[in-house]
Amino acid sequence: MNAIDLSLYLVLDPDLCGGPAGMVHTAIQAAKNGATVVQLRAPNWKKRQWLATAFELKAALAPYGVPLIINDHIDVALAVDAEGVHVGQGDLPALETRRLIGPDKILGLSVGSAEEMATVPAAGVDYLGISPVYPTGTKADAGEATGVALFAELVAATALPVVAIGGIHRDNCSPLFEAGTDGVAVVSAICGRDDPARATAALNETIQLALKR
């Protein structure tokens, strides 16, 4: 299994960040202030825009040792030598994705129910993204929110590292660590903020306190 620090996982949103330049700026500020993973997600972009921005992000994050994860687009991840790929239930299956990306890249898989958890392959996946935990407005096709209690049940049903996704911010993330998560993935808690560096640092402070409990 490929190791990954999921504690503060930033998912970039092109609309909230104000386009590619804003995404790169946000990623750098977040990496400087505690973000441990950055994912590029831009569902409405053409492939060439994905590629150009992924190259910029890979170069921008390299000095901080923060891995770049590409949502869904395996070809883009391979082209820019990103550290990993994250796939959802409607994307290429996890085992096929692993076959294409090889053994050394990080592979994340989204799950949102006990039924989906039961289909997670026994090997090949490095972490699970359980979503949405809280109601979210940044992902149009997000399912019904699990809430903390069901989230805790899903965490308990897997031995894989888990990151919580969906509607998470500084004031509601601590219960998720009590429920067993290894990290939280955020979008609007950092993207689009007037000061993404300060927003990241404040969120990271809360996460570090929760991890020590």
C-alpha positions as CSV (number, residue, x, y, z in Angstrom):
1,M,0.0,0.0,0.0
2,N,1.2,3.5,-0.8
3,A,1.4,5.8,2.2
4,I,-0.4,9.1,2.2
5,D,-1.1,11.7,4.9
6,L,-4.8,12.5,4.4
7,S,-5.1,14.8,7.4
8,L,-5.8,18.0,5.4
9,Y,-6.8,17.2,1.8
10,L,-7.6,20.1,-0.4
11,V,-9.9,19.6,-3.5
12,L,-9.4,22.5,-5.8
13,D,-12.5,24.1,-7.4
14,P,-11.9,26.2,-10.5
15,D,-15.0,28.4,-10.0
16,L,-14.3,29.2,-6.3
17,C,-10.6,29.7,-7.0
18,G,-11.2,32.0,-10.0
19,G,-9.6,29.8,-12.7
20,P,-6.3,28.1,-13.1
21,A,-4.1,30.9,-11.8
22,G,-6.2,31.1,-8.7
23,M,-6.1,27.3,-8.2
24,V,-2.3,27.3,-8.3
25,H,-2.1,30.3,-5.9
26,T,-4.5,28.6,-3.5
27,A,-2.6,25.3,-3.7
28,I,0.7,27.0,-2.9
29,Q,-0.8,28.9,0.1
30,A,-2.4,25.7,1.3
31,A,0.7,23.7,1.0
32,K,2.7,26.2,2.9
33,N,0.2,26.2,5.8
34,G,-0.6,22.5,6.4
35,A,-2.4,21.0,3.4
36,T,-1.1,17.4,3.0
37,V,-2.7,16.5,-0.3
38,V,-4.1,18.5,-3.2
39,Q,-6.6,17.2,-5.7
40,L,-7.4,18.7,-9.1
41,R,-11.1,18.4,-9.9
42,A,-12.6,20.4,-12.7
43,P,-15.5,18.4,-14.2
44,N,-16.5,21.0,-16.8
45,W,-13.0,21.5,-18.3
46,K,-11.7,20.2,-21.6
47,K,-8.8,17.8,-21.4
48,R,-6.1,20.3,-22.6
49,Q,-7.0,22.7,-19.7
50,W,-6.7,19.8,-17.3
51,L,-3.2,19.0,-18.6
52,A,-1.9,22.5,-18.5
53,T,-3.1,23.2,-15.0
54,A,-1.9,19.8,-13.7
55,F,1.6,20.5,-15.0
56,E,1.5,23.9,-13.2
57,L,0.2,22.3,-10.0
58,K,2.8,19.5,-10.0
59,A,5.6,22.0,-10.3
60,A,4.1,24.4,-7.7
61,L,3.6,21.6,-5.1
62,A,6.9,19.8,-5.6
63,P,9.0,22.1,-3.3
64,Y,6.5,21.4,-0.4
65,G,6.4,17.6,-0.9
66,V,2.6,17.7,-1.2
67,P,1.2,15.0,-3.6
68,L,-1.0,16.0,-6.5
69,I,-4.0,13.7,-7.0
70,I,-5.9,13.9,-10.3
71,N,-9.7,13.3,-10.1
72,D,-10.8,10.6,-12.6
73,H,-8.5,11.4,-15.6
74,I,-5.9,8.7,-15.6
75,D,-4.3,9.9,-18.8
76,V,-3.7,13.4,-17.3
77,A,-2.2,11.9,-14.1
78,L,0.2,9.7,-16.2
79,A,1.1,12.6,-18.5
80,V,2.2,14.9,-15.7
81,D,3.5,12.1,-13.5
82,A,1.1,13.1,-10.7
83,E,1.4,11.2,-7.5
84,G,-2.1,9.6,-7.8
85,V,-5.6,9.3,-9.0
86,H,-9.0,9.4,-7.3
87,V,-12.0,7.7,-8.9
88,G,-15.7,7.6,-8.1
89,Q,-18.3,5.0,-8.4
90,G,-19.1,6.1,-12.0
91,D,-15.5,6.2,-13.1
92,L,-13.3,3.4,-14.4
93,P,-13.3,0.6,-11.7
94,A,-10.6,0.7,-9.1
95,L,-8.9,-2.5,-10.3
96,E,-8.7,-1.3,-13.9
97,T,-7.4,2.0,-12.7
98,R,-4.7,0.3,-10.7
99,R,-3.7,-1.8,-13.7
100,L,-3.3,1.4,-15.8
101,I,-1.4,3.5,-13.2
102,G,0.9,0.8,-11.9
103,P,1.7,-0.2,-8.4
104,D,3.5,2.9,-7.2
105,K,0.9,5.6,-7.6
106,I,-1.7,6.5,-5.0
107,L,-5.3,5.3,-5.7
108,G,-8.3,6.7,-3.9
109,L,-11.9,5.5,-4.3
110,S,-15.1,7.3,-3.3
111,V,-17.8,5.4,-1.4
112,G,-21.0,6.7,0.1
113,S,-22.9,3.7,1.5
114,A,-22.5,0.2,3.0
115,E,-23.4,-1.3,-0.3
116,E,-20.6,0.6,-2.1
117,M,-18.2,-0.3,0.8
118,A,-18.9,-4.0,0.2
119,T,-17.7,-3.7,-3.4
120,V,-14.3,-2.2,-2.5
121,P,-11.6,-4.5,-3.8
122,A,-9.5,-6.4,-1.3
123,A,-6.2,-5.0,-2.8
124,G,-5.1,-2.1,-4.9
125,V,-6.9,0.9,-3.3
126,D,-4.8,3.1,-1.0
127,Y,-7.5,5.1,0.7
128,L,-11.3,5.7,0.7
129,G,-13.1,9.0,0.4
130,I,-16.4,8.7,2.2
131,S,-18.8,11.3,1.0
132,P,-20.8,13.4,1.4
133,V,-20.6,13.5,5.2
134,Y,-22.5,16.8,5.5
135,P,-24.6,18.5,2.9
136,T,-22.5,20.1,0.2
137,G,-23.0,22.6,-2.6
138,T,-19.7,22.1,-4.4
139,K,-20.5,18.7,-6.0
140,A,-23.7,18.6,-8.1
141,D,-24.0,14.8,-8.1
142,A,-23.2,14.2,-4.5
143,G,-25.5,11.7,-2.8
144,E,-27.4,12.1,0.5
145,A,-25.3,13.1,3.4
146,T,-24.3,10.3,5.7
147,G,-24.0,12.3,8.9
148,V,-21.5,11.5,11.6
149,A,-23.1,8.3,12.9
150,L,-23.3,6.5,9.6
151,F,-19.9,7.8,8.7
152,A,-18.5,6.2,11.8
153,E,-20.1,2.9,10.8
154,L,-18.5,3.0,7.3
155,V,-15.1,3.8,8.8
156,A,-15.4,0.8,11.1
157,A,-16.2,-1.4,8.1
158,T,-12.8,-0.9,6.4
159,A,-9.2,-1.3,7.3
160,L,-8.2,1.2,4.7
161,P,-7.3,4.8,5.5
162,V,-10.3,7.1,5.2
163,V,-10.8,10.8,4.3
164,A,-14.2,12.4,5.0
165,I,-15.6,14.6,2.2
166,G,-18.5,16.9,1.9
167,G,-19.5,20.2,3.6
168,I,-16.6,20.1,6.0
169,H,-15.1,23.2,7.6
170,R,-13.3,24.2,10.8
171,D,-16.3,24.2,13.0
172,N,-17.6,20.7,12.1
173,C,-14.5,18.6,11.4
174,S,-13.6,17.5,15.0
175,P,-16.4,14.9,15.4
176,L,-15.2,13.2,12.2
177,F,-11.8,12.5,13.8
178,E,-13.6,11.2,16.9
179,A,-15.5,8.9,14.4
180,G,-12.2,7.5,13.2
181,T,-11.3,9.4,10.1
182,D,-7.7,9.8,9.0
183,G,-8.3,13.2,7.4
184,V,-10.8,15.6,6.0
185,A,-11.2,16.8,2.4
186,V,-12.3,20.4,2.0
187,V,-13.2,22.7,-0.9
188,S,-14.9,25.9,0.1
189,A,-13.2,26.0,3.5
190,I,-10.1,27.1,1.6
191,C,-11.0,27.8,-2.1
192,G,-12.4,31.2,-2.7
193,R,-11.4,32.5,0.8
194,D,-10.0,36.0,0.9
195,D,-6.9,34.6,2.6
196,P,-6.5,30.9,1.8
197,A,-3.2,30.8,3.7
198,R,-4.9,31.9,6.9
199,A,-7.9,29.7,6.3
200,T,-5.7,26.6,5.8
201,A,-3.6,27.4,8.9
202,A,-6.7,27.8,11.1
203,L,-8.3,24.6,9.8
204,N,-5.0,22.7,10.3
205,E,-4.8,23.9,13.8
206,T,-8.2,22.4,14.6
207,I,-7.3,19.2,12.8
208,Q,-4.0,18.8,14.7
209,L,-5.8,19.3,18.0
210,A,-8.4,16.7,17.0
211,L,-5.7,14.2,16.0
212,K,-4.1,14.5,19.5
213,R,-7.3,13.6,21.3
